[in-house]
């Protein structure tokens, strides 16, 4: 049930970080998974956190990644 939220988050991050991100890939998972990675490094795991990330969390992690 998180696909619409994931698509909105991906669109927002691409708009803001178009030069920094080469692309965003949404991969459907199971069991409510939602993982955010940058260059193979995990920056957010819904399974670990028990919740969907905020835009600010993902945005901050992208900024910190380089």
C-alpha positions as CSV (number, residue, x, y, z in Angstrom):
1,X,0.0,0.0,0.0
2,X,3.0,2.4,0.0
3,X,3.5,2.5,-3.8
4,X,1.7,5.9,-4.2
5,X,3.7,7.4,-1.4
6,X,7.0,5.9,-2.7
7,X,6.3,7.4,-6.2
8,X,5.6,10.8,-4.8
9,X,8.8,10.7,-2.6
10,X,10.9,9.6,-5.6
11,X,9.5,12.4,-7.8
12,X,10.2,15.0,-5.1
13,X,13.8,13.8,-4.6
14,X,14.5,13.7,-8.3
15,X,13.2,17.2,-8.7
16,X,15.3,18.5,-5.9
17,X,18.4,16.4,-6.5
18,X,18.4,16.0,-10.3
19,X,22.1,16.7,-10.6
20,X,23.1,14.5,-7.7
21,X,20.9,11.4,-8.4
22,X,21.5,9.5,-11.6
23,X,18.1,7.9,-11.2
24,X,15.5,6.5,-8.8
25,X,14.2,2.9,-9.1
26,X,11.1,1.7,-7.3
27,X,11.2,-2.0,-6.8
28,X,8.0,-3.6,-5.4
29,X,8.7,-5.7,-2.3
30,X,6.7,-7.8,0.0
31,X,5.7,-7.6,3.7
32,X,5.6,-3.8,3.7
33,X,9.2,-3.4,2.7
34,X,10.5,0.1,1.9
35,X,14.2,0.4,1.6
36,X,16.1,3.6,0.5
37,X,19.6,3.1,-0.7
38,X,22.3,5.4,-2.2
39,X,25.1,3.7,-4.2
40,X,24.2,0.4,-2.5
41,X,24.3,1.8,1.1
42,X,21.1,1.7,3.1
43,X,19.9,5.0,4.3
44,X,16.5,4.0,5.5
45,X,14.7,0.7,6.2
46,X,11.0,0.7,6.9
47,X,11.3,-2.8,8.3
48,X,13.9,-1.6,10.8
49,X,12.2,1.7,11.7
50,X,8.7,0.3,11.7
51,X,7.4,3.2,9.7
52,X,7.6,5.0,6.3
53,X,10.3,7.7,6.1
54,X,9.5,11.4,6.0
55,X,10.7,13.5,3.0
56,X,13.0,15.3,5.4
57,X,14.7,12.1,6.5
58,X,15.4,11.0,2.9
59,X,16.4,14.5,1.8
60,X,18.9,14.8,4.7
61,X,20.4,11.4,3.9
62,X,20.8,12.4,0.3
63,X,22.5,15.6,1.2
64,X,24.8,13.8,3.7
65,X,25.8,11.2,1.0
66,X,27.9,13.6,-0.8
